[in-house]
Amino acid sequence: MNAAQLASYERDGFVVLPDVLPAADCDALQARAAELVAGFDPGPARTIFSTRDEGHARDRYFLESGGDIRFFFEEEAPDALNKIGHALHDLDPVFDRISRQPGLASLAHEIGLVRPLLLQSMYIFKHPGIGGEVGWHQDATYLHTTPVSVTGFWIALDDADRENGCLLALPGAHRGPLRKRFRRSGDATVTEELDTTPWPVLSPVPIEVRRGTLVVLHGLLPHGSSANRSSRPRHAYTLHLIDGCASYDPDNWLQRPDRPLRGFT
């Protein structure tokens, strides 16, 4: 990033970086996701991903997905996939190659991650007409380190705008507290209230971007997205990074007991 972009990130809690991923890499990710879907047999049990009731959080299929590639269905259309996660970057050669390119490694250091580790990856579908809403949240709620270090690299694989469910953010609100922790408690999960301060009274900013754009998201930034009610898809690929110099909380929902975290090499 240049100085102006870095200042924007520090001020707003996000920054938009156009043309980070070339069209060939966007094509490769979309084609590989299609191949993974074609080879997937859901069987009789389907885990539905929802940010509203978090019923998936009671499902072992979800809780044990941190070191695997697993498939999650839409709440409104249980025959359509919501996303693939959460170790694509480690287990699939196409996703691994694109996730670990030198430019992303440099960017991670520029925003202050001393020892960046790739924790989680997701291919998000947002199908035309049925792509679900994602409510306001902070990524540190779900992927917590001490101190907070989680950072999102969100890459548009289709043009994203208000009509097809682009990202929404509350600029500058990353300077507020972490409101909740979603964590394990024995064999269950709980959502713990940490701070009842309401979200700032700000007009949400729609982050409308072209294909190949990368949006960097601070772990405390409140963000979400609306449903896709358009006739166009809004696919995206998301990486979540943490700093290896921070302590990854042992009660985080995402655990990888048999697969140590790796950086960009």
Secondary structure in CASP SS format (residue, H / E / C, confidence):
PFRMAT SS
TARGET T0000
AUTHOR 0000-0000-0000
METHOD secondary structure of the structure
MODEL  1
M C 1.00
N C 1.00
A H 1.00
A H 1.00
Q H 1.00
L H 1.00
A H 1.00
S H 1.00
Y H 1.00
E H 1.00
R H 1.00
D H 1.00
G C 1.00
F E 1.00
V E 1.00
V E 1.00
L E 1.00
P C 1.00
D C 1.00
V C 1.00
L C 1.00
P C 1.00
A H 1.00
A H 1.00
D H 1.00
C H 1.00
D H 1.00
A H 1.00
L H 1.00
Q H 1.00
A H 1.00
R H 1.00
A H 1.00
A H 1.00
E H 1.00
L H 1.00
V H 1.00
A H 1.00
G C 1.00
F C 1.00
D C 1.00
P C 1.00
G C 1.00
P C 1.00
A C 1.00
R C 1.00
T C 1.00
I E 1.00
F C 1.00
S C 1.00
T C 1.00
R C 1.00
D C 1.00
E C 1.00
G H 1.00
H H 1.00
A H 1.00
R H 1.00
D C 1.00
R H 1.00
Y H 1.00
F H 1.00
L H 1.00
E C 1.00
S C 1.00
G C 1.00
G C 1.00
D C 1.00
I E 1.00
R E 1.00
F E 1.00
F E 1.00
F E 1.00
E C 1.00
E C 1.00
E C 1.00
A C 1.00
P C 1.00
D C 1.00
A C 1.00
L E 1.00
N E 1.00
K E 1.00
I E 1.00
G E 1.00
H E 1.00
A C 1.00
L H 1.00
H H 1.00
D H 1.00
L H 1.00
D C 1.00
P H 1.00
V H 1.00
F H 1.00
D H 1.00
R H 1.00
I H 1.00
S H 1.00
R C 1.00
Q C 1.00
P H 1.00
G H 1.00
L H 1.00
A H 1.00
S H 1.00
L H 1.00
A H 1.00
H H 1.00
E H 1.00
I C 1.00
G C 1.00
L C 1.00
V C 1.00
R C 1.00
P E 1.00
L E 1.00
L E 1.00
L E 1.00
Q E 1.00
S E 1.00
M E 1.00
Y E 1.00
I E 1.00
F C 1.00
K C 1.00
H C 1.00
P C 1.00
G C 1.00
I C 1.00
G E 1.00
G C 1.00
E C 1.00
V E 1.00
G E 1.00
W E 1.00
H E 1.00
Q C 1.00
D H 1.00
A H 1.00
T H 1.00
Y C 1.00
L C 1.00
H C 1.00
T E 1.00
T E 1.00
P C 1.00
V C 1.00
S C 1.00
V C 1.00
T E 1.00
G E 1.00
F E 1.00
W E 1.00
I E 1.00
A E 1.00
L C 1.00
D C 1.00
D C 1.00
A E 1.00
D C 1.00
R C 1.00
E C 1.00
N C 1.00
G C 1.00
C C 1.00
L E 1.00
L E 1.00
A E 1.00
L C 1.00
P C 1.00
G C 1.00
A H 1.00
H H 1.00
R H 1.00
G C 1.00
P C 1.00
L C 1.00
R C 1.00
K E 1.00
R E 1.00
F E 1.00
R E 1.00
R E 1.00
S E 1.00
G C 1.00
D C 1.00
A E 1.00
T E 1.00
V E 1.00
T E 1.00
E E 1.00
E E 1.00
L C 1.00
D C 1.00
T C 1.00
T C 1.00
P C 1.00
W C 1.00
P C 1.00
V C 1.00
L C 1.00
S C 1.00
P C 1.00
V E 1.00
P E 1.00
I E 1.00
E C 1.00
V E 1.00
R C 1.00
R C 1.00
G C 1.00
T C 1.00
L E 1.00
V E 1.00
V E 1.00
L E 1.00
H E 1.00
G C 1.00
L C 1.00
L C 1.00
P C 1.00
H E 1.00
G E 1.00
S E 1.00
S C 1.00
A C 1.00
N E 1.00
R C 1.00
S C 1.00
S C 1.00
R C 1.00
P C 1.00
R C 1.00
H C 1.00
A E 1.00
Y E 1.00
T E 1.00
L E 1.00
H E 1.00
L E 1.00
I E 1.00
D E 1.00
G C 1.00
C C 1.00
A C 1.00
S E 1.00
Y E 1.00
D C 1.00
P C 1.00
D C 1.00
N E 1.00
W C 1.00
L C 1.00
Q C 1.00
R C 1.00
P C 1.00
D C 1.00
R C 1.00
P C 1.00
L C 1.00
R E 1.00
G C 1.00
F C 1.00
T C 1.00
END
